[in-house]
């Protein structure tokens, strides 16, 4: 399977007239592409996505065939497709069963996809422990980009537990990381900006509602006794006035 992927990469690369260095840049080296093409190493999901983008194909095209125990990365791609098409409920069992056959880097991607699928199906309680595992793995692998992507999934979990301030904080950090060049993904950057605008809108709305509620609690209650109007003179006073005015002349 590894040799097949390498052969496809080499075939597509030569058909497009690209060198190994051109396919590798800027994230990888010529030597790494050479090892892939000769079948001496297995490409990670991130590498497949990069190479497929340069060659103008999809990662699934590089893997070929269909999902099987021998091609766990294909199953990972299928799960991602289901999540993007809003069929996360179907992606969850695929991801939960994909414990073996993946590189550490791909295992990290699997955890991130699984947490995102839990979020999409309104199961944030299931997402939090998966996110925690992914964070630890990203730290061990020293992968800054994955650390940022996991933050975005954590922000989604906070949103579903109404922790909007934490969501806003994490989304701001994600946007900043995109602007600093830690994540060079225009689509990811755009989606986090949209998420941040939505989260800020909710936060402002909740703040206004809180202020209105506070004003109501501080205003006089409707049961407070008000001063009588001139027209509401008590009957006893009216009677007194009548007696005084109708007294016989002396």
N, C-alpha and C positions, 0 to 999 in steps of 0.2 A: 504494500500500500504506500509506504514511504517513497519507494523508487518510482511508483506510478505518479505520485504528486510531483516529484522532481522532474520526471520526463515531461509532464504537462507544462510545467513552468518553463523549461528549456524550449519546448516546442513553440509556445506562445511568444516567448521573448524573442527568439530568432525570427519568427514570422513578422514581428513588428520592427525588427532591425535594431533592437536595444541591446546594450551591453549589460553584463552582470552588475557593474557599478551603477548604471542608470536605474536599474530595477531596485537596487538596494537603497539608494539615497532617498531621504537624508537620515533615515532611522537605523539602517543596517549597513553591513559591510559587504564588499564584493566576495570576500572569503565565505561569508555566511550563505550567500546565494549559491555559491559554488558547491558548498556542502549539501544544500537542499537538492540541487539538481542531480548530484551524484548519489543521493539516497543515504548519505552518511549521518543525517540528523533529521528530526521531524520538526516541521514548522508549527509554531504556536498559532492560536487563533488570530492574535494581533498581527503576526507576520503575514498570515494568509490574507487578511483584510488589506494590508498595505500592498502586497504584491498584486493581488487581484485588482486593486484600484489603479495601479500603474499599468497593468496589462489590459484594462478595460473589460474585465470579466467579473464574475461573482466568486466568492470563496468556494461555493459549492461546485462551480465549474472546475476549480483546481483539484478538489477532492474526488469528484466523479462518483459514479455508482449510486448506491442508496445506503440508508442508515443500517449499520450492523455493528456487532461487537468489535469488529476489526476497524471500523471507521467511526469512533466515538465523536470526532469533531463534526462529522456530518450531522449527527443527532443534535449536537450543540447548535449548529446553524439552523436546523429545523425548529428547535425550541425558540431561537431568537426570531425567526420568521413568524411563528405563531404569536409571540408577544407583540410584535410590531403590527400584526393584523388584528389585535385585540381578542385573541383566543388564548389568553394566559391560562385559563383553566385546563386547556389541553397541553400546554407547555409544562405545567408543574410536574406531572408524573414522569415525563421524559427527563427532566432535570434531576428529580429526586432519585431516579434509577441510574444516573450517570456518575457513579462514584469511582469507577475504575477506568483505566485506559487513557487518562488525560495527563498531560504534563502539568506541573504545578501552576504555570501561568494560565493554562486553560481551565484548571480546577478553580482558580480565582474568578475567571469569567463566568463559570457555571454558577458559582455562589451568588455573584452579582445578578445574573439573569433570574435565578430562583427567587431572590429577595424582591426583585422588581415584579415578578409574577405574583408573589404573595400580596404586594401592595395593590396591584391592579385588580385583584379579586377580593379586596377589602379584608385582608388578613394581616394587618400590621404586627400583631403579636407573634405570628410565625416568622415575619420578616426580620424582626430585631435580632434574634440569636444568629441568624444566617449572616446578617450584616456584620455582626461582631466577629464572626469567624473570618469573613472576607477582609475586614480591616486588619486583623492580626496577620493574615497571609500576605496582604499587600505590604505591610511593614517589613515582614521577613524577606520578601522579594525585592524590597526597596524600589517599588514601582510608583512613582509620584502620579502618573496619569491615572492608574487604577484607583489610587487613594482618592482622587478628585471624583471619579465616576461613582465610587461607592458613597461618597458624601451626598451626591445627588439622589441616590436611592434612599439614603437615610433621611434626607429632607422629605421625600415622598411618604415615608413611614410616619414622620412627625406630623405631616399634614393630615393624615388619616386618624391621628389621635388628638387633633385640635391643638397641637403645640406649635402655633403659627410663628411665634418669635424665634424658636429654634429652626424652623423651616427657613425663615427669611435669612437668618445668620448663615446657614450652610449654603444656601443658594447664592448669597453674595460672595462667599468664598469660592464657589465653583466658577462664577462669572469672572472673578478676579484672576483665577488660575488660567482661564482661557485668554484673558487679555495679557497675562504675563508670558504666555506661550507654553505653559506646562501641558495644556491639552490643545492640540492643533486640529480641532475638529469643528468646522463651521456649523454643522447641524447640531452638535451637542451644545455649542455656545448659544445658538438661537433658541433652542428649546429651554435652556436654563433661564434665559432672559424672559421668555414667555411665562415660565413658572414663577419667576420672581415678581413679575408685574401682577400676576394673579394673586400671589401670596400677600403682596403689599396692599392690594385692593381689599382683601378680606380683613387684613389687620386694621386698616383705616376704618372700615365699616364697623368692626367690633369696637373700636375706640370711640367712635361717635355714638354708638348705641349705649356704651357704658356711661358716657357723659350725660346723655339724655336721661338715663335711669337715675343718675346721681342728682340731677336737677329736680326730678320728680320727688325724690325722697326728701329733698331739702325744702320744697315749696310747702306753704300752709295747706293743711288737709281741708277737704270739702266740708268736714263736720265742724270747723271752727265757727263760733257764734259771731255773726256780723251785726253791725249797728242797724237798728230799724230805720227804714226810710220815713220821710215825713208823712207819707200816705198811710203808713202802718201804725198810726197813733192808737194806743190801747183804748178799748171801749170805756173803761173807767174814767179816763181823762176826757173823753168826748162828753160823757154824762156830766162831769163837773163843769165843763165849759158851758154846757146847755143851761145848767141851773144858775150859774152866775149871770149869764146874759138875759135870762128871763125873769130875774128878780123884780117884784112890783116896785113901781116908783113911790117914793115917800113924799 
